[in-house]
Amino acid sequence: MPCIHPPDKVENVNEESFIRKDKGDLRVRIENEGETLETTMSGSLKSVEEIAEMLGVEAQNGRIEAVVDGVKVRMERGKLELEFENGEKMRIEKA
């Protein structure tokens, strides 16, 4: 399975930027061409408002639905989905 690389236009933002190191568990799932990689890690997602500010978009009704530098971003409390131009998807959610 190819590695997921963020678009060149996004600087200093990667999947770890969305995660707060504290108690709790997150399930991270990466999908590409019918293959799936899933793991669990310690931490919690940052709030919708924090991530919206990082990405330079507005959260509406506690949700984000936007395209940022070619990446489709969908988020609601406890669940973040990223879909890259090459079709790869990453989902981070409470475990």
Disulfide bonds with the S-S distance in Angstrom:
none
